[in-house]
Amino acid sequence: MQNVTLVPATEFASFNKQYDYPKDILSTPATFISTLSQKVQTWLQSIKSLQQIEIALHKAQTHVDSNTAFIFFNNDNVPIGSVFLEPLPETIRTDWNLDNDLDTNSAVYMSRFMLDSKYIGNRIGDVMMRRIQELCLQKRSAIVLDTWEGNAKLRRFYERHGFVLCGVFPETGDDGNDVYFVSCYVWNNRK
């Protein structure tokens, strides 16, 4: 099984020097994350998913600057995925009524959990999730996330990793018109 390393995106440059990356795509962590999101969005559309994961470069840079962006590297120090782990937004806390379910002061909101599609099917996503959970165990943080309700495979993935469904909620698409439903999950392992 592949080993996967999870590092803060701010450490991307030290990994970048260890491998010959295409300069135009992998020149900065934000560029890598934004480019990866475009590839993943194309793959999601090909499987008819409504999940919206694409992120603009300036928004990716905001996550890098705020230390909420992380990048996954494989054994060869090649970046293969990314994730955002940020303090739980107040709107999610209240809209999803999470105060009764966990200590929301230490919880993180996980979003843009992405794996380059050429690595899908090799159980690398399982290793990536374990790295996220290990990091959150160290920080004693619960994890809150949402996913498109229609993606049964991804919902099973989260459930297999100990996430518990806490509700299904309507969400409006980026265009302000489309309404779809998201499943909200919580991982609250306090080992």
C-alpha positions in Angstrom: 0.0 0.0 0.0 1.2 3.5 -0.8 2.4 5.7 2.0 1.0 9.2 1.9 2.3 12.2 3.7 0.1 15.2 4.7 1.8 18.5 5.0 0.7 22.1 5.4 0.6 23.8 2.0 3.1 26.3 3.2 5.7 23.5 3.2 5.0 22.8 -0.5 8.3 24.4 -1.6 10.5 22.0 0.4 8.8 19.1 -1.4 8.8 20.9 -4.7 12.6 20.9 -4.7 12.7 17.2 -4.3 11.0 16.4 -7.6 11.0 17.8 -11.1 7.5 19.4 -11.4 6.1 21.0 -14.5 6.7 24.7 -13.6 3.4 26.1 -15.0 1.2 23.8 -13.0 3.1 23.3 -9.7 4.9 26.5 -9.2 3.0 27.3 -6.0 0.7 25.4 -3.6 -2.3 27.5 -4.6 -1.6 26.8 -8.3 -1.4 23.0 -7.6 -4.7 23.1 -5.6 -6.6 25.1 -8.2 -5.3 23.0 -11.1 -6.2 19.8 -9.2 -9.7 21.1 -8.4 -10.2 21.7 -12.2 -9.2 18.1 -12.9 -11.3 16.7 -10.2 -14.3 18.8 -11.3 -14.0 17.4 -14.8 -13.9 13.9 -13.5 -16.9 14.5 -11.2 -18.9 15.8 -14.2 -17.9 12.7 -16.2 -19.6 10.5 -13.6 -22.7 12.9 -13.5 -22.0 14.2 -10.0 -23.4 17.6 -8.9 -20.6 18.0 -6.4 -18.9 21.4 -6.8 -15.2 21.3 -5.9 -13.5 23.6 -8.3 -11.7 26.5 -6.6 -10.3 29.7 -8.1 -6.6 30.4 -7.7 -7.2 33.4 -5.4 -9.4 31.4 -3.0 -6.9 28.6 -2.9 -4.2 31.2 -2.1 -6.4 32.5 0.8 -6.5 29.0 2.3 -2.7 28.7 1.9 -2.1 32.1 3.5 -4.4 31.2 6.4 -2.7 27.8 7.0 -5.9 25.9 6.3 -4.7 24.2 3.1 -2.8 20.8 3.2 -1.3 18.8 0.4 -0.8 15.0 0.2 2.4 13.6 -1.3 3.0 10.0 -2.3 6.2 7.9 -1.8 7.9 9.6 -4.7 7.1 13.1 -3.2 4.6 13.7 -5.9 1.6 15.8 -4.9 -1.5 13.7 -5.4 -4.2 15.5 -3.4 -5.2 18.3 -1.1 -7.7 19.2 1.6 -8.8 22.3 3.5 -9.2 22.1 7.3 -10.5 25.3 8.7 -12.2 26.4 11.9 -15.9 25.5 11.8 -17.8 28.4 10.3 -20.6 29.9 12.5 -23.1 29.5 9.7 -22.6 25.7 9.5 -22.6 25.4 13.3 -26.0 27.1 13.5 -27.6 26.0 10.2 -26.8 22.4 11.0 -27.6 22.7 14.7 -24.2 21.1 15.7 -23.8 22.6 19.2 -25.6 19.6 20.7 -23.5 17.0 18.9 -19.9 18.1 19.6 -17.5 20.6 21.0 -17.8 23.0 18.1 -15.1 25.3 19.5 -12.4 22.8 18.5 -14.1 21.3 15.4 -12.7 21.8 11.9 -14.7 22.0 8.7 -13.1 19.7 6.1 -13.7 20.7 2.4 -12.1 20.3 -1.0 -10.9 16.8 -0.1 -9.4 15.9 -3.5 -7.3 13.1 -5.0 -6.0 13.2 -8.5 -8.3 10.9 -10.5 -5.5 8.8 -11.8 -5.0 7.5 -8.2 -8.6 6.6 -7.6 -9.2 2.9 -7.0 -5.9 2.2 -5.2 -7.3 2.8 -1.7 -5.0 5.9 -1.4 -8.1 7.9 -0.4 -8.3 5.6 2.7 -4.7 6.4 3.6 -5.4 10.1 3.0 -8.4 10.1 5.3 -6.4 8.3 8.1 -3.7 11.1 7.8 -6.4 13.7 8.3 -7.9 11.9 11.3 -4.5 11.4 12.8 -3.8 15.2 12.5 -7.2 15.9 14.1 -6.6 13.4 16.9 -3.4 15.2 17.8 -5.3 18.5 17.9 -8.3 16.9 19.6 -10.5 18.3 16.9 -13.8 16.8 15.6 -14.3 17.0 11.8 -17.4 18.3 10.1 -17.9 17.9 6.4 -20.6 17.8 3.8 -21.0 16.0 0.5 -23.6 15.9 -2.3 -26.4 13.7 -1.1 -26.5 11.9 -4.4 -23.0 10.6 -4.1 -23.7 7.3 -2.3 -20.2 6.0 -2.9 -18.6 9.0 -1.2 -21.1 8.8 1.7 -20.2 5.2 2.2 -16.5 6.1 2.2 -17.0 8.6 5.0 -19.2 6.2 7.0 -16.5 3.5 6.7 -14.1 6.0 8.3 -16.3 6.6 11.3 -18.2 9.7 10.2 -21.8 9.8 11.4 -24.6 11.4 9.4 -26.1 14.3 11.3 -28.5 15.6 8.7 -29.4 16.3 5.0 -29.8 20.0 4.1 -30.7 22.0 1.0 -27.9 24.0 -0.6 -27.9 26.6 -3.4 -25.5 26.2 -6.2 -22.8 28.8 -7.2 -25.2 30.3 -9.7 -27.7 31.0 -7.0 -30.5 29.1 -8.7 -29.8 25.3 -8.5 -30.9 23.7 -5.2 -29.5 20.3 -4.3 -29.1 18.5 -1.0 -25.9 17.9 1.0 -25.3 15.2 3.6 -23.6 16.6 6.7 -21.2 14.2 8.6 -19.3 14.5 11.9 -16.3 12.5 13.0 -15.8 13.0 16.7 -13.2 10.5 17.8 -11.6 11.5 21.1 -9.2 8.6 21.6 
